[in-house]
Amino acid sequence: MKSPSLQKSLDRITASYWIETPLDPSQAAEAMAGEQSSGTFLKLARETGVLRERYAARVESVTLRDDVSTPSLPGAMAGEVYHRAEVTLSWPLANVGTSLPNLMATVLGNLTELRELSGIRLTQLALPAQFLAAHPGPQFSIPGTRRLTGCQTGPLIGTIIKPSVGLSPHDTAALVSELIEAGIDFIKDDELIASPPYSPLAERVPAVMRVINDYAERTGRKPMYAFNITGDIDEMRHHHDLVLEHGGSCVMASMNWIGVSSLQALRRHSALPIHGHRNGWGLLYRHPAIGIDYPAYQILMRLAGADHLHVNGLGSKFAESDDSVVVSAKACLKPLLETPDRDDRAMPVFSSAQTVHQAPETFNALGSTDLIYTCGGGIMGHPNGVAAGCRSIRAAWMATANGISLEEHAREEPDLQVALRAFASPFSG
């Protein structure tokens, strides 16, 4: 059969999958197409030829890969051998219109439960220009984020409030003061804190922004703070307005838990960049036989309105491979709809156990400094304090951008020299 490809048709949605099945993969692909469009488990009188011609999903390609003797997932039909293949399906745009939630129900939905499949993973997604144009995507993207922070070159050097939980609004503001005096560009709440009783946003926002606004008035420089406003739609709108009222420049939401519809609603309401946190992502990627690949996932989240998207980090504490992290970050930087008046890229956010050591590898792999590089312990765990930690990260990126090794640059930057010794290199073999 013809090899899989994702051709952007004028009126068709196209998705590619990795599948595993005890059936002939072509037969399984037809079952997938039928389940997700006009077909069901038996022939119905109203499923006419005309209806199928207009609305049925199409099997565009099936490419055989390898066979295994045991199923990857339970619950599938029994078989002597399980065939693995790459499958591409397409649907007419008329089936879903331009609805993101209904797109997700169509391209993934019940496919994950079919007994014909012992493995199913959405790997790629291509959408018609009409669908893309119906969603404004990121409101600020990379240029807007750089404008708000005043950081026009290099990565945004960032950190996460640590400890993640337990700090009062006063304690958080005191830490923020220390960080911004150290020269940080970006600070975010941890995903574990939104508006708990010990630190409600009604108190934390004014406390933190008082410190940031005072600093901006003195220096002309205003670091960005992403307040975690995750909640129901009404809560998020209210807390967004609170951040805006106090001069804040970013809000954050846990995308997987609020859902694409709530993210879209927040995007329509928001006058601030939306920092998209993907906590829970492991549920979608960690088993290779089920879920969704990040290049497809990030399209959905960008269309829903996320300006920044987490991609993990190289040499991180999480299970994701470095190669996957790089593919994810590059996907965020690739425009979806290239028009003169639209920039729908998302700024990739590198995080999780990042220190001075990962800077060269990150730059070499990505080929860009359009990123947010967040270090928790890598800044706040510096033996000489938070300010030294911030300076060491900035020095590491300065050396990297100029093609100088960290060790060489450390001869002139004592904070970097200390950091190189203090933090174990994840690339030491």
C-alpha positions as semicolon CSV with decimal commas, in nm:
position;residue;x (nm);y (nm);z (nm)
1;M;0,000;0,000;0,000
2;K;0,103;0,359;-0,040
3;S;0,323;0,506;0,230
4;P;0,164;0,729;0,496
5;S;0,163;1,102;0,441
6;L;-0,025;1,398;0,585
7;Q;-0,133;1,607;0,288
8;K;-0,325;1,918;0,393
9;S;-0,645;1,894;0,188
10;L;-0,868;2,195;0,146
11;D;-1,157;2,020;0,317
12;R;-1,024;1,711;0,496
13;I;-0,881;1,646;0,841
14;T;-0,593;1,398;0,835
15;A;-0,451;1,194;1,122
16;S;-0,181;0,928;1,140
17;Y;-0,159;0,648;1,395
18;W;0,062;0,370;1,517
19;I;-0,157;0,065;1,569
20;E;-0,125;-0,293;1,688
21;T;-0,389;-0,548;1,593
22;P;-0,452;-0,925;1,569
23;L;-0,637;-0,857;1,241
24;D;-0,502;-0,772;0,901
25;P;-0,402;-0,406;0,957
26;S;-0,604;-0,297;0,652
27;Q;-0,912;-0,457;0,805
28;A;-0,839;-0,285;1,138
29;A;-0,796;0,049;0,959
30;E;-1,138;0,010;0,796
31;A;-1,287;-0,064;1,139
32;M;-1,125;0,254;1,272
33;A;-1,264;0,461;0,985
34;G;-1,610;0,317;1,026
35;E;-1,619;0,360;1,405
36;Q;-1,518;0,726;1,380
37;S;-1,758;0,826;1,103
38;S;-2,064;0,672;0,940
39;G;-2,023;0,304;1,027
40;T;-2,125;0,087;1,319
41;F;-2,099;-0,283;1,404
42;L;-2,379;-0,369;1,157
43;K;-2,515;-0,230;0,830
44;L;-2,792;0,027;0,872
45;A;-3,048;0,119;0,611
46;R;-2,980;0,491;0,647
47;E;-2,608;0,447;0,583
48;T;-2,658;0,503;0,215
49;G;-2,393;0,521;-0,052
50;V;-2,448;0,893;-0,082
51;L;-2,403;0,941;0,293
52;R;-2,084;0,735;0,293
53;E;-1,946;0,928;-0,001
54;R;-2,002;1,259;0,178
55;Y;-1,921;1,179;0,539
56;A;-1,731;0,851;0,577
57;A;-1,374;0,853;0,698
58;R;-1,122;0,735;0,440
59;V;-0,827;0,503;0,487
60;E;-0,547;0,692;0,314
61;S;-0,263;0,449;0,380
62;V;-0,154;0,144;0,573
63;T;0,213;0,059;0,613
64;L;0,313;-0,265;0,783
65;R;0,590;-0,254;1,042
66;D;0,655;-0,559;1,259
67;D;0,478;-0,840;1,445
68;V;0,477;-0,941;1,810
69;S;0,347;-1,250;1,986
70;T;0,168;-1,082;2,278
71;P;-0,067;-0,782;2,287
72;S;0,060;-0,454;2,432
73;L;-0,276;-0,370;2,591
74;P;-0,543;-0,590;2,751
75;G;-0,896;-0,633;2,620
76;A;-0,823;-0,681;2,251
77;M;-0,939;-0,972;2,036
78;A;-0,722;-1,279;2,081
79;G;-0,478;-1,368;1,808
80;E;-0,175;-1,581;1,738
81;V;0,022;-1,279;1,622
82;Y;-0,023;-0,904;1,661
83;H;0,063;-0,685;1,365
84;R;0,198;-0,334;1,402
85;A;0,139;-0,074;1,133
86;E;0,119;0,294;1,055
87;V;-0,226;0,405;0,944
88;T;-0,344;0,737;0,802
89;L;-0,714;0,829;0,801
90;S;-0,895;1,137;0,679
91;W;-1,238;1,291;0,740
92;P;-1,434;1,560;0,561
93;L;-1,421;1,891;0,747
94;A;-1,802;1,891;0,741
95;N;-1,804;1,610;1,001
96;V;-1,682;1,837;1,282
97;G;-1,686;2,188;1,143
98;T;-1,421;2,384;1,332
99;S;-1,489;2,251;1,684
100;L;-1,176;2,152;1,878
101;P;-1,351;1,922;2,129
102;N;-1,535;1,741;1,849
103;L;-1,214;1,715;1,650
104;M;-1,057;1,536;1,948
105;A;-1,358;1,303;1,979
106;T;-1,323;1,221;1,610
107;V;-0,947;1,161;1,576
108;L;-0,899;0,979;1,907
109;G;-1,224;0,919;2,097
110;N;-1,359;0,566;2,078
111;L;-1,058;0,445;1,880
112;T;-0,881;0,394;2,211
113;E;-1,139;0,127;2,311
114;L;-1,177;-0,078;1,994
115;R;-1,133;-0,453;2,052
116;E;-0,973;-0,474;1,708
117;L;-0,675;-0,283;1,849
118;S;-0,421;-0,394;2,109
119;G;-0,242;-0,061;2,065
120;I;-0,340;0,279;1,927
121;R;-0,144;0,602;1,930
122;L;-0,216;0,928;1,748
123;T;0,115;1,040;1,601
124;Q;0,040;1,323;1,359
125;L;-0,242;1,563;1,282
126;A;-0,293;1,791;0,981
127;L;-0,580;2,038;0,964
128;P;-0,725;2,235;0,674
129;A;-0,653;2,607;0,661
130;Q;-1,021;2,677;0,721
131;F;-1,004;2,493;1,055
132;L;-0,681;2,665;1,159
133;A;-0,811;3,009;1,066
134;A;-1,121;2,960;1,283
135;H;-0,899;2,954;1,593
136;P;-0,686;3,263;1,668
137;G;-0,430;3,056;1,858
138;P;-0,174;3,220;2,089
139;Q;-0,252;3,585;2,150
140;F;0,104;3,690;2,243
141;S;0,325;3,409;2,115
142;I;0,700;3,469;2,124
143;P;0,712;3,837;2,016
144;G;0,450;3,939;2,272
145;T;0,622;3,752;2,551
146;R;0,954;3,916;2,465
147;R;0,791;4,259;2,449
148;L;0,630;4,222;2,791
149;T;0,950;4,102;2,956
150;G;1,185;4,334;2,769
151;C;1,398;4,029;2,690
152;Q;1,459;4,061;2,317
153;T;1,748;3,817;2,278
154;G;1,846;3,486;2,430
155;P;1,622;3,258;2,632
156;L;1,402;3,389;2,911
157;I;1,577;3,276;3,228
158;G;1,310;3,157;3,465
159;T;1,234;2,972;3,783
160;I;0,951;2,815;3,978
161;I;0,850;2,918;4,327
162;K;1,000;2,660;4,562
163;P;0,899;2,507;4,791
164;S;0,601;2,432;4,569
165;V;0,348;2,457;4,850
166;G;0,329;2,607;5,197
167;L;0,459;2,961;5,141
168;S;0,235;3,246;5,252
169;P;0,169;3,541;5,020
170;H;0,421;3,744;5,222
171;D;0,687;3,471;5,197
172;T;0,624;3,431;4,824
173;A;0,661;3,805;4,768
174;A;0,986;3,808;4,966
175;L;1,127;3,528;4,746
176;V;1,010;3,708;4,432
177;S;1,190;4,021;4,548
178;E;1,512;3,824;4,586
179;L;1,471;3,665;4,242
180;I;1,398;3,982;4,048
181;E;1,683;4,169;4,217
182;A;1,900;3,881;4,094
183;G;1,793;3,952;3,735
184;I;1,539;3,678;3,666
185;D;1,318;3,721;3,355
186;F;1,035;3,485;3,437
187;I;0,882;3,330;3,750
188;K;0,592;3,087;3,772
189;D;0,376;2,935;4,039
190;D;0,409;2,561;4,076
191;E;0,121;2,360;3,931
192;L;0,043;2,242;4,286
193;I;-0,062;2,585;4,406
194;A;-0,352;2,786;4,266
195;S;-0,561;2,957;4,532
196;P;-0,536;2,748;4,851
197;P;-0,655;2,874;5,192
198;Y;-0,300;2,949;5,310
199;S;-0,218;3,156;4,998
200;P;-0,532;3,272;4,817
201;L;-0,474;3,453;4,490
202;A;-0,669;3,748;4,629
203;E;-0,374;3,798;4,867
204;R;-0,085;3,648;4,671
205;V;-0,138;3,853;4,353
206;P;-0,127;4,198;4,518
207;A;0,165;4,097;4,742
208;V;0,376;3,969;4,452
209;M;0,281;4,243;4,208
210;R;0,359;4,515;4,461
211;V;0,718;4,390;4,463
212;I;0,737;4,354;4,084
213;N;0,576;4,691;4,014
214;D;0,808;4,868;4,258
215;Y;1,107;4,705;4,090
216;A;0,980;4,801;3,744
217;E;0,932;5,162;3,852
218;R;1,290;5,176;3,983
219;T;1,459;4,997;3,695
220;G;1,232;5,016;3,391
221;R;1,245;4,636;3,371
222;K;0,943;4,415;3,456
223;P;0,993;4,041;3,497
224;M;0,697;3,820;3,409
225;Y;0,516;3,620;3,679
226;A;0,278;3,342;3,570
227;F;0,008;3,312;3,836
228;N;-0,158;2,971;3,846
229;I;-0,528;3,045;3,801
230;T;-0,635;2,685;3,726
231;G;-0,999;2,638;3,819
232;D;-1,343;2,637;3,663
233;I;-1,414;2,891;3,391
234;D;-1,570;3,150;3,620
235;E;-1,281;3,120;3,868
236;M;-1,022;3,158;3,594
237;R;-1,190;3,467;3,450
238;H;-1,215;3,625;3,794
239;H;-0,854;3,548;3,881
240;H;-0,731;3,662;3,540
241;D;-0,899;3,997;3,605
242;L;-0,735;4,014;3,947
243;V;-0,389;3,963;3,792
244;L;-0,462;4,221;3,523
245;E;-0,591;4,473;3,777
246;H;-0,266;4,456;3,973
247;G;-0,044;4,494;3,668
248;G;0,043;4,130;3,615
249;S;0,158;4,010;3,276
250;C;0,086;3,634;3,265
251;V;-0,155;3,367;3,387
252;M;-0,102;2,993;3,399
253;A;-0,341;2,699;3,366
254;S;-0,308;2,321;3,391
255;M;-0,432;2,239;3,040
256;N;-0,508;1,871;3,083
257;W;-0,738;1,929;3,376
258;I;-0,931;2,233;3,256
259;G;-0,972;2,090;2,903
260;V;-0,953;2,254;2,563
261;S;-1,295;2,420;2,590
262;S;-1,202;2,598;2,911
263;L;-0,866;2,695;2,764
264;Q;-1,048;2,840;2,464
265;A;-1,283;3,031;2,694
266;L;-0,988;3,169;2,889
267;R;-0,818;3,270;2,563
268;R;-1,127;3,462;2,450
269;H;-1,138;3,648;2,784
270;S;-0,769;3,700;2,839
271;A;-0,569;4,019;2,795
272;L;-0,255;3,836;2,914
273;P;-0,031;3,555;2,786
274;I;-0,143;3,208;2,888
275;H;0,128;2,980;3,025
276;G;0,017;2,627;2,939
277;H;0,127;2,367;3,193
278;R;0,091;2,007;3,077
279;N;0,108;1,824;3,413
280;G;-0,049;1,481;3,368
281;W;0,118;1,448;3,029
282;G;0,262;1,112;3,133
283;L;-0,087;0,962;3,107
284;L;-0,085;1,044;2,736
285;Y;0,269;0,955;2,632
286;R;0,437;0,720;2,874
287;H;0,309;0,388;2,736
288;P;0,419;0,360;2,373
289;A;0,109;0,159;2,275
290;I;-0,155;0,416;2,365
291;G;-0,197;0,793;2,380
292;I;-0,087;1,083;2,166
293;D;0,249;1,215;2,048
294;Y;0,334;1,570;2,149
295;P;0,356;1,709;1,792
296;A;-0,016;1,633;1,756
297;Y;-0,107;1,736;2,112
298;Q;0,060;2,075;2,095
299;I;-0,139;2,170;1,784
300;L;-0,459;2,135;1,985
301;M;-0,327;2,338;2,277
302;R;-0,191;2,616;2,056
303;L;-0,520;2,645;1,871
304;A;-0,697;2,659;2,208
305;G;-0,479;2,959;2,300
306;A;-0,165;2,861;2,493
307;D;0,123;3,109;2,443
308;H;0,382;2,898;2,631
309;L;0,394;2,517;2,636
310;H;0,597;2,291;2,863
311;V;0,817;2,034;2,689
312;N;1,018;1,891;2,983
313;G;1,394;1,939;2,958
314;L;1,709;1,758;2,855
315;G;1,858;1,534;3,121
316;S;1,547;1,586;3,331
317;K;1,405;1,396;3,627
318;F;1,117;1,264;3,415
319;A;1,088;0,954;3,196
320;E;1,072;1,130;2,859
321;S;1,373;1,086;2,634
322;D;1,585;1,382;2,529
323;D;1,503;1,314;2,163
324;S;1,131;1,341;2,241
325;V;1,186;1,670;2,425
326;V;1,366;1,820;2,125
327;V;1,097;1,703;1,881
328;S;0,833;1,856;2,109
329;A;1,009;2,192;2,134
330;K;1,069;2,212;1,759
331;A;0,700;2,138;1,698
332;C;0,601;2,436;1,917
333;L;0,819;2,666;1,706
334;K;0,673;2,557;1,372
335;P;0,393;2,788;1,248
336;L;0,054;2,625;1,191
337;L;-0,094;2,883;0,955
338;E;0,162;3,106;0,790
339;T;-0,002;3,442;0,721
340;P;0,152;3,791;0,751
341;D;-0,077;3,899;1,037
342;R;-0,049;3,585;1,251
343;D;0,220;3,429;1,469
344;D;0,078;3,110;1,617
345;R;0,401;2,965;1,753
346;A;0,418;2,878;2,121
347;M;0,726;2,947;2,331
348;P;0,860;2,610;2,454
349;V;0,926;2,590;2,827
350;F;1,219;2,373;2,937
351;S;1,195;2,258;3,298
352;S;1,257;1,971;3,539
353;A;1,601;1,950;3,699
354;Q;1,756;2,202;3,460
355;T;2,091;2,351;3,557
356;V;2,383;2,523;3,385
357;H;2,487;2,191;3,232
358;Q;2,194;2,151;2,991
359;A;2,229;2,494;2,827
360;P;2,475;2,390;2,550
361;E;2,292;2,068;2,468
362;T;1,956;2,248;2,460
363;F;2,081;2,518;2,223
364;N;2,264;2,276;1,996
365;A;1,961;2,049;1,968
366;L;1,698;2,322;1,921
367;G;1,900;2,572;1,719
368;S;1,707;2,858;1,877
369;T;1,693;3,068;2,193
370;D;1,319;3,127;2,160
371;L;1,247;2,942;2,481
372;I;1,187;2,979;2,853
373;Y;1,454;2,801;3,056
374;T;1,317;2,740;3,405
375;C;1,540;2,618;3,685
376;G;1,412;2,559;4,036
377;G;1,693;2,396;4,228
378;G;1,934;2,496;3,950
379;I;1,893;2,858;4,064
380;M;1,774;2,841;4,422
381;G;2,008;2,556;4,512
382;H;2,325;2,747;4,415
383;P;2,568;2,730;4,711
384;N;2,614;3,109;4,701
385;G;2,246;3,195;4,694
386;V;1,964;3,276;4,455
387;A;2,132;3,576;4,291
388;A;2,442;3,369;4,216
389;G;2,222;3,092;4,079
390;C;2,050;3,331;3,842
391;R;2,381;3,478;3,726
392;S;2,524;3,132;3,668
393;I;2,238;3,028;3,438
394;R;2,261;3,351;3,241
395;A;2,639;3,308;3,211
396;A;2,591;2,952;3,085
397;W;2,358;3,070;2,809
398;M;2,583;3,363;2,725
399;A;2,874;3,125;2,675
400;T;2,659;2,885;2,474
401;A;2,530;3,158;2,240
402;N;2,889;3,270;2,175
403;G;3,020;2,919;2,111
404;I;3,236;2,915;2,425
405;S;3,253;2,611;2,650
406;L;3,108;2,646;2,999
407;E;3,440;2,552;3,152
408;E;3,625;2,822;2,962
409;H;3,367;3,090;3,041
410;A;3,367;2,984;3,408
411;R;3,720;3,121;3,440
412;E;3,567;3,468;3,416
413;E;3,237;3,388;3,588
414;P;3,283;3,258;3,945
415;D;2,911;3,188;3,989
416;L;2,919;2,959;3,686
417;Q;3,232;2,792;3,813
418;V;3,063;2,710;4,144
419;A;2,749;2,585;3,967
420;L;2,947;2,352;3,742
421;R;3,089;2,186;4,052
422;A;2,769;2,199;4,258
423;F;2,534;2,036;4,008
424;A;2,611;1,697;3,861
425;S;2,618;1,697;3,483
426;P;2,338;1,488;3,329
427;F;2,561;1,437;3,025
428;S;2,859;1,295;3,212
429;G;2,785;0,945;3,084
